[in-house]
Amino acid sequence: MKEEKLLNMKRQDEHDHIEIYLKYGGFEEDLKGPVDQVLRALFSSLNKVHPSLELLSKVQLTVDLHELMEEMKDMVIIAPNGPLILCEKKLTVKELIGLNLIGTFVGYKLNLLDKISLTLGELTALTGKTKGSVSRRITSMVNDRWVEKPERGEYKISLAGIRHFIEKVFPNLKEDAG
């Protein structure tokens, strides 16, 4: 199943061009080209058509998946059975939990993993730490709103948690590695 997803991803990469036709009121635009360029042009066009979208983007918490993958590329990879931590630095329990949850989030968004969350048992196994230690740290991360509980016994990284890792944790880990 996972191998099929990887094959589908490769096929999609071979066809990395997209075409979008945008029509809003009297405004029309036909956008064609590589996916990244077309999506950037689309958002630029939308801002021209509806300037309040720019204001919305300044107050809305979102995560740029491409930016996140760029930030995590040397620290976490996604294997068919879940995230693998590559960072060689000795990590705190919170860093280990966060990196595993971020890897799971990205793996799910890329259709490489079947679920976006991990259980306490899975986090304990992935981090190599004791259940009590992981439980205490995950509770603290939920209280800080870096982690959410989508279902009983399940944990997933929140958008605020991803933002925290991008702004604070990743730069520190890169600094220590460099």
PyMOL commands that place a pseudoatom at each C-alpha (Angstrom):
pseudoatom trace, name=CA, resn=MET, resi=1, chain=A, elem=C, hetatm=0, pos=[0.000, 0.000, 0.000]
pseudoatom trace, name=CA, resn=LYS, resi=2, chain=A, elem=C, hetatm=0, pos=[2.730, 2.458, 0.984]
pseudoatom trace, name=CA, resn=GLU, resi=3, chain=A, elem=C, hetatm=0, pos=[4.803, 1.469, -2.071]
pseudoatom trace, name=CA, resn=GLU, resi=4, chain=A, elem=C, hetatm=0, pos=[1.806, 2.253, -4.287]
pseudoatom trace, name=CA, resn=LYS, resi=5, chain=A, elem=C, hetatm=0, pos=[1.588, 5.706, -2.715]
pseudoatom trace, name=CA, resn=LEU, resi=6, chain=A, elem=C, hetatm=0, pos=[5.276, 6.298, -3.411]
pseudoatom trace, name=CA, resn=LEU, resi=7, chain=A, elem=C, hetatm=0, pos=[4.816, 5.214, -7.023]
pseudoatom trace, name=CA, resn=ASN, resi=8, chain=A, elem=C, hetatm=0, pos=[1.846, 7.548, -7.401]
pseudoatom trace, name=CA, resn=MET, resi=9, chain=A, elem=C, hetatm=0, pos=[3.924, 10.395, -5.952]
pseudoatom trace, name=CA, resn=LYS, resi=10, chain=A, elem=C, hetatm=0, pos=[6.667, 9.685, -8.522]
pseudoatom trace, name=CA, resn=ARG, resi=11, chain=A, elem=C, hetatm=0, pos=[4.112, 9.691, -11.337]
pseudoatom trace, name=CA, resn=GLN, resi=12, chain=A, elem=C, hetatm=0, pos=[2.771, 13.013, -10.107]
pseudoatom trace, name=CA, resn=ASP, resi=13, chain=A, elem=C, hetatm=0, pos=[6.312, 14.439, -10.073]
pseudoatom trace, name=CA, resn=GLU, resi=14, chain=A, elem=C, hetatm=0, pos=[6.691, 13.519, -13.740]
pseudoatom trace, name=CA, resn=HIS, resi=15, chain=A, elem=C, hetatm=0, pos=[3.667, 15.691, -14.502]
pseudoatom trace, name=CA, resn=ASP, resi=16, chain=A, elem=C, hetatm=0, pos=[4.618, 18.711, -12.402]
pseudoatom trace, name=CA, resn=HIS, resi=17, chain=A, elem=C, hetatm=0, pos=[2.809, 21.238, -14.604]
pseudoatom trace, name=CA, resn=ILE, resi=18, chain=A, elem=C, hetatm=0, pos=[-0.608, 22.603, -13.767]
pseudoatom trace, name=CA, resn=GLU, resi=19, chain=A, elem=C, hetatm=0, pos=[-3.170, 24.801, -15.463]
pseudoatom trace, name=CA, resn=ILE, resi=20, chain=A, elem=C, hetatm=0, pos=[-5.629, 26.997, -13.569]
pseudoatom trace, name=CA, resn=TYR, resi=21, chain=A, elem=C, hetatm=0, pos=[-8.298, 29.250, -15.006]
pseudoatom trace, name=CA, resn=LEU, resi=22, chain=A, elem=C, hetatm=0, pos=[-9.321, 32.041, -12.615]
pseudoatom trace, name=CA, resn=LYS, resi=23, chain=A, elem=C, hetatm=0, pos=[-12.451, 34.109, -13.139]
pseudoatom trace, name=CA, resn=TYR, resi=24, chain=A, elem=C, hetatm=0, pos=[-13.798, 36.571, -10.591]
pseudoatom trace, name=CA, resn=GLY, resi=25, chain=A, elem=C, hetatm=0, pos=[-16.200, 39.320, -11.662]
pseudoatom trace, name=CA, resn=GLY, resi=26, chain=A, elem=C, hetatm=0, pos=[-14.615, 40.963, -14.706]
pseudoatom trace, name=CA, resn=PHE, resi=27, chain=A, elem=C, hetatm=0, pos=[-11.172, 39.533, -13.897]
pseudoatom trace, name=CA, resn=GLU, resi=28, chain=A, elem=C, hetatm=0, pos=[-9.953, 36.495, -15.834]
pseudoatom trace, name=CA, resn=GLU, resi=29, chain=A, elem=C, hetatm=0, pos=[-6.557, 34.862, -15.899]
pseudoatom trace, name=CA, resn=ASP, resi=30, chain=A, elem=C, hetatm=0, pos=[-5.207, 31.589, -17.295]
pseudoatom trace, name=CA, resn=LEU, resi=31, chain=A, elem=C, hetatm=0, pos=[-2.195, 30.287, -15.363]
pseudoatom trace, name=CA, resn=LYS, resi=32, chain=A, elem=C, hetatm=0, pos=[0.002, 27.487, -16.723]
pseudoatom trace, name=CA, resn=GLY, resi=33, chain=A, elem=C, hetatm=0, pos=[3.382, 26.087, -15.744]
pseudoatom trace, name=CA, resn=PRO, resi=34, chain=A, elem=C, hetatm=0, pos=[5.240, 24.362, -12.921]
pseudoatom trace, name=CA, resn=VAL, resi=35, chain=A, elem=C, hetatm=0, pos=[3.061, 23.802, -9.855]
pseudoatom trace, name=CA, resn=ASP, resi=36, chain=A, elem=C, hetatm=0, pos=[5.029, 26.067, -7.486]
pseudoatom trace, name=CA, resn=GLN, resi=37, chain=A, elem=C, hetatm=0, pos=[5.101, 28.980, -9.939]
pseudoatom trace, name=CA, resn=VAL, resi=38, chain=A, elem=C, hetatm=0, pos=[1.415, 28.668, -10.821]
pseudoatom trace, name=CA, resn=LEU, resi=39, chain=A, elem=C, hetatm=0, pos=[0.339, 28.503, -7.171]
pseudoatom trace, name=CA, resn=ARG, resi=40, chain=A, elem=C, hetatm=0, pos=[2.396, 31.605, -6.342]
pseudoatom trace, name=CA, resn=ALA, resi=41, chain=A, elem=C, hetatm=0, pos=[0.869, 33.407, -9.347]
pseudoatom trace, name=CA, resn=LEU, resi=42, chain=A, elem=C, hetatm=0, pos=[-2.606, 32.264, -8.255]
pseudoatom trace, name=CA, resn=PHE, resi=43, chain=A, elem=C, hetatm=0, pos=[-2.194, 33.734, -4.766]
pseudoatom trace, name=CA, resn=SER, resi=44, chain=A, elem=C, hetatm=0, pos=[-0.785, 36.939, -6.233]
pseudoatom trace, name=CA, resn=SER, resi=45, chain=A, elem=C, hetatm=0, pos=[-3.780, 37.195, -8.584]
pseudoatom trace, name=CA, resn=LEU, resi=46, chain=A, elem=C, hetatm=0, pos=[-6.201, 36.510, -5.745]
pseudoatom trace, name=CA, resn=ASN, resi=47, chain=A, elem=C, hetatm=0, pos=[-4.621, 39.336, -3.738]
pseudoatom trace, name=CA, resn=LYS, resi=48, chain=A, elem=C, hetatm=0, pos=[-5.134, 41.695, -6.713]
pseudoatom trace, name=CA, resn=VAL, resi=49, chain=A, elem=C, hetatm=0, pos=[-8.758, 40.657, -7.075]
pseudoatom trace, name=CA, resn=HIS, resi=50, chain=A, elem=C, hetatm=0, pos=[-9.564, 40.560, -3.385]
pseudoatom trace, name=CA, resn=PRO, resi=51, chain=A, elem=C, hetatm=0, pos=[-7.017, 42.634, -1.357]
pseudoatom trace, name=CA, resn=SER, resi=52, chain=A, elem=C, hetatm=0, pos=[-8.525, 41.602, 1.981]
pseudoatom trace, name=CA, resn=LEU, resi=53, chain=A, elem=C, hetatm=0, pos=[-6.982, 38.155, 1.390]
pseudoatom trace, name=CA, resn=GLU, resi=54, chain=A, elem=C, hetatm=0, pos=[-3.580, 39.697, 2.144]
pseudoatom trace, name=CA, resn=LEU, resi=55, chain=A, elem=C, hetatm=0, pos=[-4.860, 40.960, 5.483]
pseudoatom trace, name=CA, resn=LEU, resi=56, chain=A, elem=C, hetatm=0, pos=[-6.396, 37.555, 6.172]
pseudoatom trace, name=CA, resn=SER, resi=57, chain=A, elem=C, hetatm=0, pos=[-3.043, 35.872, 5.503]
pseudoatom trace, name=CA, resn=LYS, resi=58, chain=A, elem=C, hetatm=0, pos=[-1.432, 38.124, 8.116]
pseudoatom trace, name=CA, resn=VAL, resi=59, chain=A, elem=C, hetatm=0, pos=[-3.821, 37.140, 10.897]
pseudoatom trace, name=CA, resn=GLN, resi=60, chain=A, elem=C, hetatm=0, pos=[-4.515, 33.511, 10.012]
pseudoatom trace, name=CA, resn=LEU, resi=61, chain=A, elem=C, hetatm=0, pos=[-2.206, 30.801, 11.362]
pseudoatom trace, name=CA, resn=THR, resi=62, chain=A, elem=C, hetatm=0, pos=[-1.247, 28.512, 8.508]
pseudoatom trace, name=CA, resn=VAL, resi=63, chain=A, elem=C, hetatm=0, pos=[1.687, 26.266, 7.729]
pseudoatom trace, name=CA, resn=ASP, resi=64, chain=A, elem=C, hetatm=0, pos=[3.487, 26.218, 4.407]
pseudoatom trace, name=CA, resn=LEU, resi=65, chain=A, elem=C, hetatm=0, pos=[4.107, 22.495, 3.840]
pseudoatom trace, name=CA, resn=HIS, resi=66, chain=A, elem=C, hetatm=0, pos=[7.015, 23.223, 1.497]
pseudoatom trace, name=CA, resn=GLU, resi=67, chain=A, elem=C, hetatm=0, pos=[8.661, 25.472, 4.113]
pseudoatom trace, name=CA, resn=LEU, resi=68, chain=A, elem=C, hetatm=0, pos=[8.130, 22.831, 6.796]
pseudoatom trace, name=CA, resn=MET, resi=69, chain=A, elem=C, hetatm=0, pos=[9.686, 20.089, 4.662]
pseudoatom trace, name=CA, resn=GLU, resi=70, chain=A, elem=C, hetatm=0, pos=[12.646, 22.356, 3.901]
pseudoatom trace, name=CA, resn=GLU, resi=71, chain=A, elem=C, hetatm=0, pos=[13.165, 23.051, 7.616]
pseudoatom trace, name=CA, resn=MET, resi=72, chain=A, elem=C, hetatm=0, pos=[12.930, 19.405, 8.688]
pseudoatom trace, name=CA, resn=LYS, resi=73, chain=A, elem=C, hetatm=0, pos=[14.802, 17.789, 5.777]
pseudoatom trace, name=CA, resn=ASP, resi=74, chain=A, elem=C, hetatm=0, pos=[18.030, 17.073, 7.659]
pseudoatom trace, name=CA, resn=MET, resi=75, chain=A, elem=C, hetatm=0, pos=[16.316, 16.126, 10.917]
pseudoatom trace, name=CA, resn=VAL, resi=76, chain=A, elem=C, hetatm=0, pos=[13.316, 13.923, 10.091]
pseudoatom trace, name=CA, resn=ILE, resi=77, chain=A, elem=C, hetatm=0, pos=[12.473, 11.596, 7.227]
pseudoatom trace, name=CA, resn=ILE, resi=78, chain=A, elem=C, hetatm=0, pos=[9.289, 9.684, 6.633]
pseudoatom trace, name=CA, resn=ALA, resi=79, chain=A, elem=C, hetatm=0, pos=[9.593, 5.930, 6.285]
pseudoatom trace, name=CA, resn=PRO, resi=80, chain=A, elem=C, hetatm=0, pos=[6.651, 3.672, 5.387]
pseudoatom trace, name=CA, resn=ASN, resi=81, chain=A, elem=C, hetatm=0, pos=[6.188, 2.799, 9.077]
pseudoatom trace, name=CA, resn=GLY, resi=82, chain=A, elem=C, hetatm=0, pos=[6.514, 6.374, 10.387]
pseudoatom trace, name=CA, resn=PRO, resi=83, chain=A, elem=C, hetatm=0, pos=[8.984, 9.184, 11.007]
pseudoatom trace, name=CA, resn=LEU, resi=84, chain=A, elem=C, hetatm=0, pos=[12.679, 8.593, 11.610]
pseudoatom trace, name=CA, resn=ILE, resi=85, chain=A, elem=C, hetatm=0, pos=[14.781, 11.148, 13.474]
pseudoatom trace, name=CA, resn=LEU, resi=86, chain=A, elem=C, hetatm=0, pos=[18.104, 11.894, 11.771]
pseudoatom trace, name=CA, resn=CYS, resi=87, chain=A, elem=C, hetatm=0, pos=[19.326, 14.616, 14.110]
pseudoatom trace, name=CA, resn=GLU, resi=88, chain=A, elem=C, hetatm=0, pos=[22.497, 13.413, 15.836]
pseudoatom trace, name=CA, resn=LYS, resi=89, chain=A, elem=C, hetatm=0, pos=[22.302, 15.943, 18.679]
pseudoatom trace, name=CA, resn=LYS, resi=90, chain=A, elem=C, hetatm=0, pos=[21.010, 14.695, 22.027]
pseudoatom trace, name=CA, resn=LEU, resi=91, chain=A, elem=C, hetatm=0, pos=[17.389, 15.815, 21.943]
pseudoatom trace, name=CA, resn=THR, resi=92, chain=A, elem=C, hetatm=0, pos=[15.029, 16.616, 24.795]
pseudoatom trace, name=CA, resn=VAL, resi=93, chain=A, elem=C, hetatm=0, pos=[11.898, 14.526, 25.194]
pseudoatom trace, name=CA, resn=LYS, resi=94, chain=A, elem=C, hetatm=0, pos=[9.792, 17.477, 23.944]
pseudoatom trace, name=CA, resn=GLU, resi=95, chain=A, elem=C, hetatm=0, pos=[11.997, 17.825, 20.851]
pseudoatom trace, name=CA, resn=LEU, resi=96, chain=A, elem=C, hetatm=0, pos=[11.715, 14.083, 20.153]
pseudoatom trace, name=CA, resn=ILE, resi=97, chain=A, elem=C, hetatm=0, pos=[7.937, 14.162, 20.549]
pseudoatom trace, name=CA, resn=GLY, resi=98, chain=A, elem=C, hetatm=0, pos=[7.606, 17.256, 18.369]
pseudoatom trace, name=CA, resn=LEU, resi=99, chain=A, elem=C, hetatm=0, pos=[9.848, 15.928, 15.596]
pseudoatom trace, name=CA, resn=ASN, resi=100, chain=A, elem=C, hetatm=0, pos=[7.960, 12.630, 15.518]
pseudoatom trace, name=CA, resn=LEU, resi=101, chain=A, elem=C, hetatm=0, pos=[4.592, 14.401, 15.423]
pseudoatom trace, name=CA, resn=ILE, resi=102, chain=A, elem=C, hetatm=0, pos=[5.803, 16.778, 12.703]
pseudoatom trace, name=CA, resn=GLY, resi=103, chain=A, elem=C, hetatm=0, pos=[7.130, 13.848, 10.671]
pseudoatom trace, name=CA, resn=THR, resi=104, chain=A, elem=C, hetatm=0, pos=[3.760, 12.142, 11.074]
pseudoatom trace, name=CA, resn=PHE, resi=105, chain=A, elem=C, hetatm=0, pos=[1.927, 15.336, 10.047]
pseudoatom trace, name=CA, resn=VAL, resi=106, chain=A, elem=C, hetatm=0, pos=[4.031, 15.722, 6.888]
pseudoatom trace, name=CA, resn=GLY, resi=107, chain=A, elem=C, hetatm=0, pos=[3.814, 12.006, 6.079]
pseudoatom trace, name=CA, resn=TYR, resi=108, chain=A, elem=C, hetatm=0, pos=[0.035, 12.171, 6.339]
pseudoatom trace, name=CA, resn=LYS, resi=109, chain=A, elem=C, hetatm=0, pos=[-0.199, 15.358, 4.234]
pseudoatom trace, name=CA, resn=LEU, resi=110, chain=A, elem=C, hetatm=0, pos=[1.957, 13.705, 1.540]
pseudoatom trace, name=CA, resn=ASN, resi=111, chain=A, elem=C, hetatm=0, pos=[-0.215, 10.573, 1.624]
pseudoatom trace, name=CA, resn=LEU, resi=112, chain=A, elem=C, hetatm=0, pos=[2.691, 8.457, 2.857]
pseudoatom trace, name=CA, resn=LEU, resi=113, chain=A, elem=C, hetatm=0, pos=[1.121, 7.646, 6.231]
pseudoatom trace, name=CA, resn=ASP, resi=114, chain=A, elem=C, hetatm=0, pos=[-2.430, 6.569, 7.022]
pseudoatom trace, name=CA, resn=LYS, resi=115, chain=A, elem=C, hetatm=0, pos=[-2.998, 8.784, 10.056]
pseudoatom trace, name=CA, resn=ILE, resi=116, chain=A, elem=C, hetatm=0, pos=[-1.990, 12.228, 11.291]
pseudoatom trace, name=CA, resn=SER, resi=117, chain=A, elem=C, hetatm=0, pos=[-1.665, 11.323, 14.967]
pseudoatom trace, name=CA, resn=LEU, resi=118, chain=A, elem=C, hetatm=0, pos=[0.277, 8.996, 17.246]
pseudoatom trace, name=CA, resn=THR, resi=119, chain=A, elem=C, hetatm=0, pos=[-0.669, 7.213, 20.458]
pseudoatom trace, name=CA, resn=LEU, resi=120, chain=A, elem=C, hetatm=0, pos=[1.267, 7.480, 23.706]
pseudoatom trace, name=CA, resn=GLY, resi=121, chain=A, elem=C, hetatm=0, pos=[2.585, 3.949, 23.069]
pseudoatom trace, name=CA, resn=GLU, resi=122, chain=A, elem=C, hetatm=0, pos=[3.765, 4.871, 19.584]
pseudoatom trace, name=CA, resn=LEU, resi=123, chain=A, elem=C, hetatm=0, pos=[5.446, 8.039, 20.879]
pseudoatom trace, name=CA, resn=THR, resi=124, chain=A, elem=C, hetatm=0, pos=[7.119, 6.035, 23.644]
pseudoatom trace, name=CA, resn=ALA, resi=125, chain=A, elem=C, hetatm=0, pos=[8.465, 3.530, 21.102]
pseudoatom trace, name=CA, resn=LEU, resi=126, chain=A, elem=C, hetatm=0, pos=[9.570, 6.219, 18.630]
pseudoatom trace, name=CA, resn=THR, resi=127, chain=A, elem=C, hetatm=0, pos=[11.319, 8.371, 21.239]
pseudoatom trace, name=CA, resn=GLY, resi=128, chain=A, elem=C, hetatm=0, pos=[12.884, 5.499, 23.165]
pseudoatom trace, name=CA, resn=LYS, resi=129, chain=A, elem=C, hetatm=0, pos=[11.881, 7.226, 26.408]
pseudoatom trace, name=CA, resn=THR, resi=130, chain=A, elem=C, hetatm=0, pos=[9.786, 5.919, 29.300]
pseudoatom trace, name=CA, resn=LYS, resi=131, chain=A, elem=C, hetatm=0, pos=[5.999, 6.091, 29.119]
pseudoatom trace, name=CA, resn=GLY, resi=132, chain=A, elem=C, hetatm=0, pos=[5.912, 8.360, 32.182]
pseudoatom trace, name=CA, resn=SER, resi=133, chain=A, elem=C, hetatm=0, pos=[8.437, 10.779, 30.728]
pseudoatom trace, name=CA, resn=VAL, resi=134, chain=A, elem=C, hetatm=0, pos=[6.609, 10.976, 27.388]
pseudoatom trace, name=CA, resn=SER, resi=135, chain=A, elem=C, hetatm=0, pos=[3.250, 11.320, 29.159]
pseudoatom trace, name=CA, resn=ARG, resi=136, chain=A, elem=C, hetatm=0, pos=[4.453, 14.241, 31.302]
pseudoatom trace, name=CA, resn=ARG, resi=137, chain=A, elem=C, hetatm=0, pos=[5.995, 16.078, 28.331]
pseudoatom trace, name=CA, resn=ILE, resi=138, chain=A, elem=C, hetatm=0, pos=[3.024, 15.484, 26.020]
pseudoatom trace, name=CA, resn=THR, resi=139, chain=A, elem=C, hetatm=0, pos=[0.674, 16.846, 28.721]
pseudoatom trace, name=CA, resn=SER, resi=140, chain=A, elem=C, hetatm=0, pos=[2.855, 19.945, 28.962]
pseudoatom trace, name=CA, resn=MET, resi=141, chain=A, elem=C, hetatm=0, pos=[2.829, 20.312, 25.152]
pseudoatom trace, name=CA, resn=VAL, resi=142, chain=A, elem=C, hetatm=0, pos=[-0.977, 20.001, 25.095]
pseudoatom trace, name=CA, resn=ASN, resi=143, chain=A, elem=C, hetatm=0, pos=[-1.184, 22.710, 27.784]
pseudoatom trace, name=CA, resn=ASP, resi=144, chain=A, elem=C, hetatm=0, pos=[1.123, 24.930, 25.683]
pseudoatom trace, name=CA, resn=ARG, resi=145, chain=A, elem=C, hetatm=0, pos=[-1.205, 24.235, 22.705]
pseudoatom trace, name=CA, resn=TRP, resi=146, chain=A, elem=C, hetatm=0, pos=[1.655, 22.764, 20.641]
pseudoatom trace, name=CA, resn=VAL, resi=147, chain=A, elem=C, hetatm=0, pos=[-0.099, 19.390, 20.555]
pseudoatom trace, name=CA, resn=GLU, resi=148, chain=A, elem=C, hetatm=0, pos=[-3.772, 18.520, 20.110]
pseudoatom trace, name=CA, resn=LYS, resi=149, chain=A, elem=C, hetatm=0, pos=[-5.768, 15.437, 21.050]
pseudoatom trace, name=CA, resn=PRO, resi=150, chain=A, elem=C, hetatm=0, pos=[-7.978, 14.669, 18.019]
pseudoatom trace, name=CA, resn=GLU, resi=151, chain=A, elem=C, hetatm=0, pos=[-9.276, 11.497, 19.709]
pseudoatom trace, name=CA, resn=ARG, resi=152, chain=A, elem=C, hetatm=0, pos=[-8.863, 9.907, 23.106]
pseudoatom trace, name=CA, resn=GLY, resi=153, chain=A, elem=C, hetatm=0, pos=[-5.345, 8.529, 23.376]
pseudoatom trace, name=CA, resn=GLU, resi=154, chain=A, elem=C, hetatm=0, pos=[-4.169, 10.171, 20.129]
pseudoatom trace, name=CA, resn=TYR, resi=155, chain=A, elem=C, hetatm=0, pos=[-1.851, 13.161, 19.764]
pseudoatom trace, name=CA, resn=LYS, resi=156, chain=A, elem=C, hetatm=0, pos=[-1.046, 15.365, 16.782]
pseudoatom trace, name=CA, resn=ILE, resi=157, chain=A, elem=C, hetatm=0, pos=[1.068, 18.449, 16.308]
pseudoatom trace, name=CA, resn=SER, resi=158, chain=A, elem=C, hetatm=0, pos=[-0.927, 21.687, 16.209]
pseudoatom trace, name=CA, resn=LEU, resi=159, chain=A, elem=C, hetatm=0, pos=[-0.299, 24.533, 13.771]
pseudoatom trace, name=CA, resn=ALA, resi=160, chain=A, elem=C, hetatm=0, pos=[1.022, 26.541, 16.731]
pseudoatom trace, name=CA, resn=GLY, resi=161, chain=A, elem=C, hetatm=0, pos=[3.375, 23.660, 17.561]
pseudoatom trace, name=CA, resn=ILE, resi=162, chain=A, elem=C, hetatm=0, pos=[4.657, 23.514, 13.990]
pseudoatom trace, name=CA, resn=ARG, resi=163, chain=A, elem=C, hetatm=0, pos=[5.180, 27.291, 14.007]
pseudoatom trace, name=CA, resn=HIS, resi=164, chain=A, elem=C, hetatm=0, pos=[7.061, 26.994, 17.336]
pseudoatom trace, name=CA, resn=PHE, resi=165, chain=A, elem=C, hetatm=0, pos=[9.351, 24.316, 15.907]
pseudoatom trace, name=CA, resn=ILE, resi=166, chain=A, elem=C, hetatm=0, pos=[9.992, 26.304, 12.702]
pseudoatom trace, name=CA, resn=GLU, resi=167, chain=A, elem=C, hetatm=0, pos=[10.757, 29.531, 14.579]
pseudoatom trace, name=CA, resn=LYS, resi=168, chain=A, elem=C, hetatm=0, pos=[12.517, 28.260, 17.721]
pseudoatom trace, name=CA, resn=VAL, resi=169, chain=A, elem=C, hetatm=0, pos=[13.503, 24.601, 17.695]
pseudoatom trace, name=CA, resn=PHE, resi=170, chain=A, elem=C, hetatm=0, pos=[14.755, 24.003, 14.139]
pseudoatom trace, name=CA, resn=PRO, resi=171, chain=A, elem=C, hetatm=0, pos=[17.101, 27.043, 14.180]
pseudoatom trace, name=CA, resn=ASN, resi=172, chain=A, elem=C, hetatm=0, pos=[18.586, 25.892, 17.505]
pseudoatom trace, name=CA, resn=LEU, resi=173, chain=A, elem=C, hetatm=0, pos=[19.055, 22.329, 16.255]
pseudoatom trace, name=CA, resn=LYS, resi=174, chain=A, elem=C, hetatm=0, pos=[20.679, 23.546, 13.026]
pseudoatom trace, name=CA, resn=GLU, resi=175, chain=A, elem=C, hetatm=0, pos=[22.918, 25.917, 14.979]
pseudoatom trace, name=CA, resn=ASP, resi=176, chain=A, elem=C, hetatm=0, pos=[24.061, 23.110, 17.287]
pseudoatom trace, name=CA, resn=ALA, resi=177, chain=A, elem=C, hetatm=0, pos=[24.667, 20.777, 14.305]
pseudoatom trace, name=CA, resn=GLY, resi=178, chain=A, elem=C, hetatm=0, pos=[26.626, 23.370, 12.328]
for i in range(1, 178): cmd.bond("trace and resi %d" % i, "trace and resi %d" % (i + 1))
show_as sticks, trace
zoom trace
